[in-house]
Amino acid sequence: NEDIVAAVKEFRNRQWDGGRWLIAFASRGTVKKLEELVARFKLETTPEAREVIAAKVAEYDALDRKKAESVELSKKAETNFQIPGLPDGLVPYPFQRVGVEYVENHKGRALIADDMGLGKTIQTLAWLHLHKDTRPVVVVCPASVKENWVRESQKWLHESVCVFGAKNFKTRAEFRANGSDTIPKANIYIINYDILKNKLDALRATNPQAVIYDECHYTKTWKSQRTQASKALAAGVPHVLALSGTPLLNKPAELYSTLNLVMPGRWGRWIDYANRYCGPTEIRTPHGRVMTYNGATNTSELQQRLREQCMIRRLKADVLPDLPPKRRLTVPLTPDPEIWRQYESALTSLYDWISAKAKASGEDVWTALNKAERAEALVQLGALRQLCARAKLDSALEWLKSFVESGESKIVVYAHHREIVSAILADPDLAPISVSGVDAITRQDAVDEFAQNPVKRLFVAPIMAAGVGLNLQVASDVAVLELPWRPADLQQAEDRCHRIGQQNQVTSWLLLAAGSIDEEMAERLNSKSAIAANVLDGDPEESLQASIIDLVWKKREMGV
């Protein structure tokens, strides 16, 4: 029957087997087409055939239920899922436990795409805590956040960590000691994208059981060396997690490579994906007509498929009840090694000067200095802070670019030294607005443009000028590159966003040079005693300066 043969040939997964047609089940659509074929030509079905079809329908029903549950979970903020045995004092938010549950349900292959600041790193480490057999783990991330991964890994997992990187000032000696081709044994390896290619073979030799790609949009260009190295690293690894707050649905072409890291082969050929989701457009060039794929089509369908198969994404607004109205998060940044050497030299000079001037035994050194000596100490301390700011500048700019790429949120950036403000303003990728050195009218125009222009997402201001006349509640994120001496100045800077009219939780990001006086200042500014001193004492600025001078003395005396 030629009509039946023609109808059978419409099935993509059919095959002639010397006297009969074989049809393979590809999807629920196969069942529907078979039923239509039977009804159209009044064909008989054997009991065995009906049994197979019923089993397939049940299988597809179960798969649909699983997909629906995955979509629902990918949007949730609460769960009964528990994470036993975490270190004392570490309690994930409920929505973070949802993220761990989602990764668990997808067997350690997922894209965690939560909004920036919702703890993608914590969710990842909490899942690794549940699976001690996934060692070693390789974390691939931007250079600017390697130090953060070191600290969070040690805090949540209490396991050995090895950090790669010729630019990483803390580990170069370790790698020289072990030879250029030797990797110290560890449970967790942390490396930045830029040098992954150079250490790929050595990392593969460790037989990693899990690979984490933080800020996975760094792999958006499929043919780039970093993406190809990332693909080679993940090949055959049982568990792969990708982390990014960037809404790549705006440009689905940039998501394809990440999906192939997490779920290789699941998303089909590039050309099929591109034609469906990437807005194919034909353009004319001097060499003829070519197709471009820079658009976005069928985005609702794409998001549905992502949530079904691998992606969990929540925005701050989705989990607002879990978050405090305002919070401070510290971000340890890796300093530039050359400037860091200058910083350490200046720190040694400050200690030597204090040692020569101090009349006391080392207790309360500030009291032992006279007025002129205190002024000189503060000059040296100011120079030290400026070197600290320079050392972390490149990492800070990289962090800010990641933030700008991570969504549509606006951010207010504070710094102190003019050269730091100028460096931010000069970065073409940030396109910031600034009120540095302008009159009152221009200042208000800048504030208005920041509030009204969706393209302008980064506002830069000197932190000491931030306490008056700036209403910046259009932003709910603050980044502080250089800390002030007084707790009140930091609070006033944050309160430019945390004020009446703010609908979101405000996050204050303290960008700190790892291992520097930055971290000591942040600890003291965040302490309850500093807040109390701000209210009760005569001069909290001098109090903090004195404590830092004393700290320099005491730590060097202890050999730190």
N, C-alpha and C positions, 0 to 999 in steps of 0.2 A: 504494500500500500504506500504509494509515493507521498501521500499527504501525511501519513503517520511518520514516515522516514524524515520528511522535511521538518515536522514538529520536533522530532527527537534531536535533529541536528541543531536546534536552537539552544539546546543545553550545552553550556561551555565545557562541562566535565563529562563528555560522553566519549565512548570508544567502541568501535566495531570489533567484535571478538569472534570472527569466523562463524557466523550464524546467529548471532544475537548482539543487541546493543547493551553495553554496560553504562550505567549512569551513576556517577559518584556524587554523594551529598556534599555540597559546598556551603549551603546555608539554609535558613528556613525558606528562602525563595525556591530552592530545589523542590521541597515538599509541595509548595503551592503550585508550581508548574506541573509536577507529576499529577496532582489531583485534577488540574485543568485538562491534562492530556487524557486521563482516564474518562472524565466526564464527556469530553468533546467527541471521542471516538467510541464511547461505550465499551471500554476495555474491561476484561475481567482481571481481578487481582487475587492472587493466591493468599491463603492464610499466612504463609511465611512473609510475603510482601507487606501485608497489612501490619504484621508484627514489627517488621523492620521500620516501617514508616511511623508507627506509634511510638517506638523507642526513640526515633530521631526527634519527633515532636516533643517528647518528654525531655530529651536532652536540651533542645533549644529553649524550652520553657524554663528549665533550671538555669541555663546560661543567661536568659533575659532577667530572671530574678536576681542573679548575682550581679549583673550589670546595674540594675536599678539600685541595689543595695550599695554598690560602689559609688554611684553618683550621689546618693543621699549622704553617705559617710564623708564624701569629699567636701561637703558643705557644712558639716556639723561643727558645733563648738563644745559639745559635752558628750561624755561616754562613761560607761562603767568599767571600761578596760583599765586594768591595773598593771603597774610596772614594779614588781617586787625587787627588793634588795638594792635600791639606789643608795648612794652614800648619804650619810646623815645630813639633814638640812637642805637637800636638793629635792624640791617638789615641783614637777612640771605643772603648768596650768592645765585645766581640763581640755582645752582645745589642742594643746600640745600632745596630750595622751591620745586624742582622736587621730592626730597625725601618725603616731607610732602604730596605732591599730590599723590604719590604712596601709602603711608599709608592710605590716605583718600579714594582712590579708592578701597582699600582692607579692608575697614571698620575697621581699627584699629587692624588688625591682619597681621603682616608682620615681615620679617627678614631684618633688615637694616645691610648690610654687606659691607658698604663702607670701603675703605682703611683707615688706622689709620690716624687721623688728619684732616679728612674731616667733622667732626662735627655731628657724629651720635647722640650725646646728644642734640645738638641744634635742630636737625630735630625732635627728639622725643618730646622735650618740646614745640616746635612750634605747633606740632599737638595737644598736650594736651591743649595749649592755645586756639585752635579752638573749643575744646570740654570741656567746663566747667562742663558738666554733668558727666564726667568720674572721679568723686571723691568719695572716696579717691583713690589715686594711690599708689601702692607699687612698689618701685624700689629695685631690688635685684642686688647686685654688689659685686665685690671684696672689701675687707676692705680698700685697698689702695686708692680707688677713691670715697669713701663715701663723703669726704669733698668737692670734686669737684661737686658732685651731689647736695649737699646742696647749694653751692654758685650759681651754674647755675640755679637751681630751683627758688631760691629767685630772681635772676636777671631777668629771663624770665617770671616768673609767678606771682611773688609778693604774694605768698600764704604761709600758715603756713606749716612748715616742722618739722618732728620729726625723729630723728636719733636713731637707735638701736645700741647696741653693748657694751658688758662688757669692751672691750678694747678701747672704744671711750672715751677719757679723758674728752670731753666736755659735755657728756650727762649722765654719770653715776649718778651724783648727782640728776639730773632731774628724773631718773627712781627710785632711792631710795626714793625720795620724794613722788612719785606716787604709790609706792608699786611694788613688783616684778611682779605681774600679771596684773597691770593696765597700759594701754597705753594712754598717753595724746591724746586728740582729735586733729587731724591735717588733712590737705588735702593731704599731701604727706608724706609717710613713707619710710624711707631709711634703708635698712638692708643688711648685708653681708651674703654671701652664708653659711659661716661656722656656723652661729648661727640661721639660718632660722628655723631649726627643732624645736629649743627651744621656738620660739615665733609664731609658725605656727597657733595654735588655736586662740591666741589673735589677730593675723592679719586677720584670716578668719572672726572673729567676727565683724570686722569693715566693712564687706561687700564691699570689693574693687571692683571698676568698671573697673580698668585697672591695669595690672601688666607689669612691664618693667624688662627684664632680660639683664643686661649689661654684656659684656664679656660672652655671653651665652655658649661658649665652656666649661665653668665650669660645665655644665650639660651633658657633652658628655658620661659619663658612666651611662647607664640607671638604673642600680641597686644600685648606690651609694645613701647614705642618702640625700645628698644635692639635687640630681636630683629628688628623690622621694618626698622630701619636696617641691621642686619647682613645681612638677606636681600637688601635692595636693593643693597648693596655687592657681594655675591657674584654677582649676576645676570650671566650671560654670561662670568664669569671662568673661564679654562681649568682652574685648579688651586685647590682649596680643602682646607685641612687644619684639623681641629678637634682641640684638645688638652684632655684632662681626665683626672685620676686618679679622679674621682668615679664610683662604681659606679651609674650611673643605671638599671641593670637593676632596682634595688629599687623604682623608680617609673618604669616605661617611658613614661608620659605625658610626662615631662620630657625624654625623649630624642628625641621626634618632631621637634621644631624643628631640633635639631642635624643629624639625618639629612637633613632637607630642605635644609640649607645645603650639606652635603657631596655629597649625591646627590639633587638635586631631582627629584621625580616618581617615583623608584624605589620608594618605600615606600607608594605608593598614597594613597587618601583617608584623612583622619584618622579617620573613623568606623569604617572597616574595621580600621585599625591598633588603634584603641582597644578595639573589641569583641574582638579577638584577644589583645591583650597587656596591657591596662590594667585588668583585673578589673572589668568593668562591674557596677555595683550600683544598683538602683533604691531611692530613698529618698523618704519623704513630706516635703513642706514645706507651709507655709500656702498656697502657690500651686498645690499639686498634686504629682503624682509627677514626679521628675526622675531622670535617670541621672547617676551620678558615675563617674569613671574614675581613682580614686586607688589602685587595687590593682595586682597583678602576676600575670599568668597566662601559661602557656606560655613561661616564662622560658628553659628549655633550648632550645626551638626558636628563640626570639629571639636568644639568644647565638650559636647556630649560624649563623643568617642574618647576624648582624653580622660574625662572623669570616669568613664566606664573601665578604661584599660590601665591607666597609670598615674593620673594627675590628681593631686589634692591642692586646692587653692582656697584660702580664706583671706578676706581683707580685714583691716583693723576694725572697720565698722561692724563686721560680722561677729567679732569676739569682744566687743567693747565692754560688756558687763564683767568680764574676767580681769580687765586691766585697770590699774589705778589711774586717776585723772592725769597725773604727771609722773614720769619716771626718768631716771638717769641710767644710761647704759655706757659702760666704758669699752672703748675699742682700742686694744693695744696694736700699734703700728710698728712695722719693722723699719728702723732708721737706715739711712744711707750710710754704708760702712766708712766712707772717707770722712764725712762730716762727723760721724760718731767718734772717730779717733780725735778730732778736734774738741769735741764735747768732753771726752774723758780727760784730755790734757788740761782743759779749762777747769774741770772738776778737781783734778789733782792740785792745780795751782791754787784754787780756792781753799782746799784743805791745808796746803802748806802755809798759806797766808794766815789762816785762822790759828794754826798750830803755833806760828811764830808770835802772834799777837795775844793769844789767850793767856790770861794770868791764872785762870782757875785750872783745875785738874781735868777738865773735860765735861763736868756737870754744869749745865746751864751756861754754855759758852757765851751766849748773847749778853748776859749780864756782865760778863767780864770785859766786854768791849766798851770803849767810850763812844761818845756821839760821833766823832769824826771817823772812828774805826768802823762803826756800824754803817755809816754812809758809804765807806769804801767797800765794805762787804756786800752791800746791796748793789753797787755798781757791778761787781764781779758776778753776783747772782743774776743780775739782769742780762749780762753777756752770756751766761750759761743758758738761761732760758731761751735767748735768741738762737743760739746754736742748736738747742733742742728742737725749736720750731723748724729750723732749716733742715735738720736731719730727717724729720718725719714728713716734710712737705710733699715729696713725690708720692709717698704712700697715701697721704691724705687726699691729694688730688685724684689718685686712682679710686679711692673709696668714694669720693664725691661723684665721680663719673658713673660708678656702679649704681649709686643711689639715683642719679638722674635717669639712668637707663632702666631702673627697676619699676617704673610705673609713671603715674601722672601726678604724684604728690609734689608739693613745693617744700623747700627747705630753706631755713635761715642760717647763715654761716657767720660765726664770729671769730675774729682774730685780733691781735694787738699790734704787732709790728707792721709798719707800712709795707715792707718788702713782701710780707706774707699775703697781705690783702692784695697787693699789686699782682703777685703771682697767680692768685685765684682769678682776678679780673682779666688777666692776659690769656687764660686758657680758652681756646675757641670752642672746645667741646662743652663747656659749662654755660656759656652765654649768660653771665650773671648780671644782676642789677645791683648797684652800690649807692650808698649815701656817704661814702668817705670823702670828706673835704668839699661838700657842697653847701649852698645856702638853704634856708628854710623852705623856700618855694620849690626849688629843685628837689629837695629832700622829699616833700610831700608828693611831687609828681612821680618820683621813683617808687614810693610806697603804693600809689594808685596804680601804676603800671604793673607792679608785681601782683597786686590783687586782681586786676582785670584781664591781664594778658596771659592766656593759658600756656603760651610758649615760654614765657619767662618763669622759670621754676626755681631759680637759685638767687637768693638775696644775700649780699655781703655787707657787713657792717663792723666797724671797730667796736670791740666789746665795751669799752669805756664810754662810748657814745650811745649805747643801746638803751640806757635807762629812761630816756625822756623822748616823748613825742613820736614813738613808733608803734603803730597798731598793725601787727602782722599776723592776726589770727587766721588769715587765709591759709597759713602753713601750720602743720601740726608736728613738724620735725625741726629740731635745732641741732646744729653741729658746732662744737666749740673746739677750735684748733689751738687756742692759747688761753689758758685759764687765768682768771683774775685773782688777785690776792684776797679779796673780801668775798665771803659767802653771799652777801647782799647783792654784789655786782653780778654774780652768776645767776642768782634768782631773778633779778630784774631783767637780765637778758632773756632768760627762758620765758618770763612772764609777758614779753612782747607777743608771744603766741598763746600762752596760757592765760586767757583773759575772757571777759564776757563776750559771748558770740562764738566762742570756740565749741564746735560740735564733736570734736574727736579727742581721743587721748593724746597728750603731747609727749613726745619722746625726745629727750635731750641726749645727744650722742657726744661723749667726751672723747675726742681723738687724741690718744696719748702715745708718746714715744716709749716703746717697751723698755723697761729697765732704767728709766730716767727719773729725774725729780718730778716730771709730769705726774707719775703715778702716786708719788708721795703727796703732792699737792691735792690731787683728786681725792685721795683717801681722807685727808684732813678736811677738805671742803665738804665732803659728804657726811662727815661724822656729826653726831648729835652735839658733841662738845663745841664744834665750830659754829654750829647754828646757835647754840646757847650763848657763846662768846659774842656773836654778832648782835645779840639782843642786850646782853648784860655788861659786857666789858667795854673799856674805853676805846681801844683801837684794835679791832680784829685783824686789820691788815698787818700791823706790826707783829701781832701774835703769830700769824702764819709765817711771816718772814723769819722771825726768831726761831720757830720750830724747825724750819728747813735748814737754817744755818747750824743749829744744834744737831740735826740729823746727819748732815754732812760730816761733822766732827765725830759723832759717835760711831757711825757706820765705818768710817775709815779707821778709827781706833780699833774696831773689832775686826778689821781686815776685809770688810765687805767692799 
